[in-house]
Structure formats: structure tokens, C-alpha cells
Amino acid sequence: MPKEVFKATAVLQEGLKVDVQARNFHLTIDEPPTLGGTDAGMNPVELVLGALGACQSIVAKSYAKKFEVELDDFRVELEGDLDTDGFMNKSDVRRGYSDIRYTFYIKTSSPKENVEALIDFLEKTCPVGDTIANPVNVAREKIVIE
Amino acid sequence: MPKEVFKATAVLQEGLKVDVQARNFHLTIDEPPTLGGTDAGMNPVELVLGALGACQSIVAKSYAKKFEVELDDFRVELEGDLDTDGFMNKSDVRRGYSDIRYTFYIKTSSPKENVEALIDFLEKTCPVGDTIANPVNVAREKIVIE
């Protein structure tokens, strides 16, 4: 497949709630009360970690056979450091994540070397991992006042 | 607030489905059939766009009053270019997004200059925007074989 264009829409609701849409799918994003919301869903920076873990899981499953790995269970636990003083506009720190770490928990009877080869491959192949780790051209097209 | 640690977990289900968890929230991620899944939810790269749009929406709402902007309606439409040959391991192209573009649709009676000032501020303040546009230290802690 050549270059594809993926799309999503975010629609602000009451308070800080947001309805996120992609194709026919919807999900509700919000902030916890400590960040001004009503806690109706995970927040955007948690969603970024979730997208990374989901992407890693999908690459692992897609390529497990190629590396001769049986995945009886597979999960990723992720965490990221973010100084919320940036979002609060209280300091000049970086606004986003500085560091993201993750651990893979894998139930398998396959050889450890195969598992490690799959994980090394996965880290090079995961689209969300590349998107977060490396610079992306992020740009506004326009503002439409309706 | 000082530096905070945000967390999420991704748990592989049947096929390419993934249960993404953050605190008490869950969502289902999958791929469309063209990418090997059963289309039970948005996919990880759509989720990244959605996280960006949600974050922009939340920053807009949080700071609208400061910039004297009434937001009667606010939505962001986002798209990103990604060459799926990378994920398919068919070519040496970049695995993630090269470019992400977005347009703001705003229903407001506030002056255009105020709206533009809010949007300029939003783009500098959005944690997910910074996370995607700029490099992040993304690193494995370990592999635990259970």
C-alpha cells in the first residue's frame, strides 16, 4: 500500500469533555477534576500512551508467527513523565512528555531469544512509536469561523 | 503541579483487538480488515490524531475566557500521512506519520483577532501537540516472560 491518509475529528462538548470520532467510532475524552474536568473518560495524554501500547500489541500479534513466538498473553504497561505546569502555563517547561517508558508482560512457552527478536523488531516497526519518538511536521491548515 | 507520571495499559485480545486501560477507563482498539483486523474500534494511528484533537479542544476551552473568546462550537478535523508499507515491512520508509494537518471550525461571535490569539497560544501549549511534533525519549524498561 502506498501513503495513506488517516483522519479523526474532535468535537468539544460541555466542560472539557470531547467527543473523538474516527470513521464510525466515537470515544469520550475528559480531564480529572484536578485538571479542570469531570472525569468522564481518559485524558489526551493517557490516550497517547494507550495508542502506543495498542500499536505495540498489534505489531507483536501481526509478526509473532514470523518470529516463531506463541503469545498466550501479551500486555504492555506504559508510563510517561509530563510536567503539568506547562499546560497550566505556570512555567516555561516543555508542554508534552519528556520520557515514556514501557514494560512488556508476555505469557509464552517460546524461546526467550525469539521473544527478544520479536520485541526488537516491534520497536522498529510500530508506527505510533516512531510518531512519538521522532519529529513530525504538525501544522495548522486554517481556522474557519462559522 | 510538578512533574507527573501518567499511565496506561494495553492488553492484547483475540485477533488484533486491544483493550486499552487508563485508571478505570477502557476502550477497544482494532484494525480494519484491510490491515488484518475485525474493525471493532478505531486503530492506534487514528487514536493519535484523536488525542491531538482532544488536547487542542481542551486547551481551547480552558483558555477561551483568558483570550475573551466565546466558544459556541469548537471542533478540530485532523488528518495524517502515513505510508503503511512501513508497518507491512515492505519498504524502508518511515513507520509513523510524516505530516499531520488540522483545521479548526469555531462558532463564535468574538473578534477574529481574539480567536487567532487563542489558537496561537493553544498550539504552543497543547501537551499532545508538543509530544508528537518534537522528539520524546521512548524506551523499553524490560520484557517480563510469565
Chai-1 contact restraints between the chains, C-beta under 6 A:
chainA,res_idxA,chainB,res_idxB,connection_type,confidence,min_distance_angstrom,max_distance_angstrom,comment,restraint_id
A,M1,B,T84,contact,1.0,0.0,6.0,A-B,restraint_1
A,K3,B,D81,contact,1.0,0.0,6.0,A-B,restraint_2
A,K3,B,D83,contact,1.0,0.0,6.0,A-B,restraint_3
A,E4,B,L82,contact,1.0,0.0,6.0,A-B,restraint_4
A,E4,B,T84,contact,1.0,0.0,6.0,A-B,restraint_5
A,V5,B,E79,contact,1.0,0.0,6.0,A-B,restraint_6
A,V5,B,D81,contact,1.0,0.0,6.0,A-B,restraint_7
A,F6,B,V45,contact,1.0,0.0,6.0,A-B,restraint_8
A,F6,B,E46,contact,1.0,0.0,6.0,A-B,restraint_9
A,F6,B,G80,contact,1.0,0.0,6.0,A-B,restraint_10
A,K7,B,E79,contact,1.0,0.0,6.0,A-B,restraint_11
A,A8,B,E46,contact,1.0,0.0,6.0,A-B,restraint_12
A,A8,B,L49,contact,1.0,0.0,6.0,A-B,restraint_13
A,A8,B,G50,contact,1.0,0.0,6.0,A-B,restraint_14
A,A8,B,G53,contact,1.0,0.0,6.0,A-B,restraint_15
A,A8,B,L78,contact,1.0,0.0,6.0,A-B,restraint_16
A,T9,B,E77,contact,1.0,0.0,6.0,A-B,restraint_17
A,A10,B,G53,contact,1.0,0.0,6.0,A-B,restraint_18
A,A10,B,A54,contact,1.0,0.0,6.0,A-B,restraint_19
A,A10,B,S57,contact,1.0,0.0,6.0,A-B,restraint_20
A,A10,B,V76,contact,1.0,0.0,6.0,A-B,restraint_21
A,V11,B,R75,contact,1.0,0.0,6.0,A-B,restraint_22
A,L12,B,S57,contact,1.0,0.0,6.0,A-B,restraint_23
A,L12,B,K61,contact,1.0,0.0,6.0,A-B,restraint_24
A,L12,B,F74,contact,1.0,0.0,6.0,A-B,restraint_25
A,L16,B,I58,contact,1.0,0.0,6.0,A-B,restraint_26
A,L16,B,K61,contact,1.0,0.0,6.0,A-B,restraint_27
A,V18,B,A54,contact,1.0,0.0,6.0,A-B,restraint_28
A,V18,B,S57,contact,1.0,0.0,6.0,A-B,restraint_29
A,V20,B,G50,contact,1.0,0.0,6.0,A-B,restraint_30
A,V20,B,A54,contact,1.0,0.0,6.0,A-B,restraint_31
A,A22,B,M42,contact,1.0,0.0,6.0,A-B,restraint_32
A,A22,B,E46,contact,1.0,0.0,6.0,A-B,restraint_33
A,A22,B,G50,contact,1.0,0.0,6.0,A-B,restraint_34
A,F25,B,G41,contact,1.0,0.0,6.0,A-B,restraint_35
A,F25,B,M42,contact,1.0,0.0,6.0,A-B,restraint_36
A,L27,B,L27,contact,1.0,0.0,6.0,A-B,restraint_37
A,I29,B,A54,contact,1.0,0.0,6.0,A-B,restraint_38
A,G41,B,F25,contact,1.0,0.0,6.0,A-B,restraint_39
A,M42,B,A22,contact,1.0,0.0,6.0,A-B,restraint_40
A,M42,B,F25,contact,1.0,0.0,6.0,A-B,restraint_41
A,P44,B,A51,contact,1.0,0.0,6.0,A-B,restraint_42
A,P44,B,A54,contact,1.0,0.0,6.0,A-B,restraint_43
A,P44,B,C55,contact,1.0,0.0,6.0,A-B,restraint_44
A,P44,B,V128,contact,1.0,0.0,6.0,A-B,restraint_45
A,V45,B,F6,contact,1.0,0.0,6.0,A-B,restraint_46
A,V45,B,P127,contact,1.0,0.0,6.0,A-B,restraint_47
A,E46,B,F6,contact,1.0,0.0,6.0,A-B,restraint_48
A,E46,B,A8,contact,1.0,0.0,6.0,A-B,restraint_49
A,E46,B,A22,contact,1.0,0.0,6.0,A-B,restraint_50
A,L47,B,A51,contact,1.0,0.0,6.0,A-B,restraint_51
A,V48,B,A51,contact,1.0,0.0,6.0,A-B,restraint_52
A,V48,B,V128,contact,1.0,0.0,6.0,A-B,restraint_53
A,L49,B,A8,contact,1.0,0.0,6.0,A-B,restraint_54
A,G50,B,A8,contact,1.0,0.0,6.0,A-B,restraint_55
A,G50,B,V20,contact,1.0,0.0,6.0,A-B,restraint_56
A,A51,B,P44,contact,1.0,0.0,6.0,A-B,restraint_57
A,A51,B,L47,contact,1.0,0.0,6.0,A-B,restraint_58
A,A51,B,V48,contact,1.0,0.0,6.0,A-B,restraint_59
A,G53,B,A8,contact,1.0,0.0,6.0,A-B,restraint_60
A,G53,B,A10,contact,1.0,0.0,6.0,A-B,restraint_61
A,A54,B,A10,contact,1.0,0.0,6.0,A-B,restraint_62
A,A54,B,V18,contact,1.0,0.0,6.0,A-B,restraint_63
A,A54,B,V20,contact,1.0,0.0,6.0,A-B,restraint_64
A,A54,B,I29,contact,1.0,0.0,6.0,A-B,restraint_65
A,A54,B,P44,contact,1.0,0.0,6.0,A-B,restraint_66
A,C55,B,P44,contact,1.0,0.0,6.0,A-B,restraint_67
A,S57,B,A10,contact,1.0,0.0,6.0,A-B,restraint_68
A,S57,B,L12,contact,1.0,0.0,6.0,A-B,restraint_69
A,S57,B,V18,contact,1.0,0.0,6.0,A-B,restraint_70
A,I58,B,L16,contact,1.0,0.0,6.0,A-B,restraint_71
A,K61,B,L12,contact,1.0,0.0,6.0,A-B,restraint_72
A,K61,B,L16,contact,1.0,0.0,6.0,A-B,restraint_73
A,F74,B,L12,contact,1.0,0.0,6.0,A-B,restraint_74
A,R75,B,V11,contact,1.0,0.0,6.0,A-B,restraint_75
A,V76,B,A10,contact,1.0,0.0,6.0,A-B,restraint_76
A,E77,B,T9,contact,1.0,0.0,6.0,A-B,restraint_77
A,L78,B,A8,contact,1.0,0.0,6.0,A-B,restraint_78
A,E79,B,V5,contact,1.0,0.0,6.0,A-B,restraint_79
A,E79,B,K7,contact,1.0,0.0,6.0,A-B,restraint_80
A,G80,B,F6,contact,1.0,0.0,6.0,A-B,restraint_81
A,D81,B,K3,contact,1.0,0.0,6.0,A-B,restraint_82
A,D81,B,V5,contact,1.0,0.0,6.0,A-B,restraint_83
A,L82,B,E4,contact,1.0,0.0,6.0,A-B,restraint_84
A,D83,B,K3,contact,1.0,0.0,6.0,A-B,restraint_85
A,T84,B,M1,contact,1.0,0.0,6.0,A-B,restraint_86
A,T84,B,E4,contact,1.0,0.0,6.0,A-B,restraint_87
A,F87,B,P127,contact,1.0,0.0,6.0,A-B,restraint_88
A,R95,B,T125,contact,1.0,0.0,6.0,A-B,restraint_89
A,R95,B,P127,contact,1.0,0.0,6.0,A-B,restraint_90
A,R95,B,D130,contact,1.0,0.0,6.0,A-B,restraint_91
A,G96,B,P127,contact,1.0,0.0,6.0,A-B,restraint_92
A,G96,B,D130,contact,1.0,0.0,6.0,A-B,restraint_93
A,G96,B,T131,contact,1.0,0.0,6.0,A-B,restraint_94
A,Y97,B,T131,contact,1.0,0.0,6.0,A-B,restraint_95
A,Y97,B,V136,contact,1.0,0.0,6.0,A-B,restraint_96
A,D99,B,N137,contact,1.0,0.0,6.0,A-B,restraint_97
A,I100,B,V136,contact,1.0,0.0,6.0,A-B,restraint_98
A,I100,B,V138,contact,1.0,0.0,6.0,A-B,restraint_99
A,R101,B,A139,contact,1.0,0.0,6.0,A-B,restraint_100
A,R101,B,E141,contact,1.0,0.0,6.0,A-B,restraint_101
A,T103,B,E141,contact,1.0,0.0,6.0,A-B,restraint_102
A,T103,B,K142,contact,1.0,0.0,6.0,A-B,restraint_103
A,F104,B,I143,contact,1.0,0.0,6.0,A-B,restraint_104
A,Y105,B,V144,contact,1.0,0.0,6.0,A-B,restraint_105
A,I106,B,I145,contact,1.0,0.0,6.0,A-B,restraint_106
A,K107,B,E146,contact,1.0,0.0,6.0,A-B,restraint_107
A,I119,B,I143,contact,1.0,0.0,6.0,A-B,restraint_108
A,T125,B,R95,contact,1.0,0.0,6.0,A-B,restraint_109
A,P127,B,V45,contact,1.0,0.0,6.0,A-B,restraint_110
A,P127,B,F87,contact,1.0,0.0,6.0,A-B,restraint_111
A,P127,B,R95,contact,1.0,0.0,6.0,A-B,restraint_112
A,P127,B,G96,contact,1.0,0.0,6.0,A-B,restraint_113
A,V128,B,P44,contact,1.0,0.0,6.0,A-B,restraint_114
A,V128,B,V48,contact,1.0,0.0,6.0,A-B,restraint_115
A,D130,B,R95,contact,1.0,0.0,6.0,A-B,restraint_116
A,D130,B,G96,contact,1.0,0.0,6.0,A-B,restraint_117
A,T131,B,G96,contact,1.0,0.0,6.0,A-B,restraint_118
A,T131,B,Y97,contact,1.0,0.0,6.0,A-B,restraint_119
A,I132,B,V136,contact,1.0,0.0,6.0,A-B,restraint_120
A,I132,B,V138,contact,1.0,0.0,6.0,A-B,restraint_121
A,A133,B,V136,contact,1.0,0.0,6.0,A-B,restraint_122
A,A133,B,V138,contact,1.0,0.0,6.0,A-B,restraint_123
A,P135,B,P135,contact,1.0,0.0,6.0,A-B,restraint_124
A,V136,B,Y97,contact,1.0,0.0,6.0,A-B,restraint_125
A,V136,B,I100,contact,1.0,0.0,6.0,A-B,restraint_126
A,V136,B,I132,contact,1.0,0.0,6.0,A-B,restraint_127
A,V136,B,A133,contact,1.0,0.0,6.0,A-B,restraint_128
A,N137,B,D99,contact,1.0,0.0,6.0,A-B,restraint_129
A,V138,B,I100,contact,1.0,0.0,6.0,A-B,restraint_130
A,V138,B,I132,contact,1.0,0.0,6.0,A-B,restraint_131
A,V138,B,A133,contact,1.0,0.0,6.0,A-B,restraint_132
A,A139,B,R101,contact,1.0,0.0,6.0,A-B,restraint_133
A,E141,B,R101,contact,1.0,0.0,6.0,A-B,restraint_134
A,E141,B,T103,contact,1.0,0.0,6.0,A-B,restraint_135
A,K142,B,T103,contact,1.0,0.0,6.0,A-B,restraint_136
A,I143,B,F104,contact,1.0,0.0,6.0,A-B,restraint_137
A,I143,B,I119,contact,1.0,0.0,6.0,A-B,restraint_138
A,V144,B,Y105,contact,1.0,0.0,6.0,A-B,restraint_139
A,I145,B,I106,contact,1.0,0.0,6.0,A-B,restraint_140
A,E146,B,K107,contact,1.0,0.0,6.0,A-B,restraint_141
